[in-house]
Amino acid sequence: MGTTTVRFLESSAGSLAQLEIETPRGLGFFAHITRALYALEVQIVRAESRVENGRRLERLFLVELDGTPIVSARRLEIQVGVLRAVGTLNNPRPELLRRPQLRRRPRVDQAPPAA
């Protein structure tokens, strides 16, 4: 079936993290990847897609949910999460299908709970 490649590229300004995914798979594969990014609490602000020689190249420009740039340590976490999602499609073992535990960030626009 061919291999899938996942890598991060940093923009020249450093404000956008570009996730590049190259695969022989179709659009359903990318629906799976976007669900994984959603679970990682990342926002896609721009996407580019093209098919060349039977391989699909997706470039996803990512920021944190609050719009801030993704720092390098977080990029690694996101890349691993995407690779895990790719792995579930290649080897759907039940333990790989579990959603990772997310660390929740407090929302600044949310009022504290009433006593």
FENZI-V842736 format. One record per helix or strand. SS is the DSSP state (A for helix, B for strand). FROM is the first residue (numbers start at 1). TO is the last residue. If there is no record, write none. Layout:
SS|FROM|TO / SS|FROM|TO
This chain:
B|5|10 / B|17|23 / A|27|39 / B|42|52 / B|55|64 / A|72|90 / A|94|97
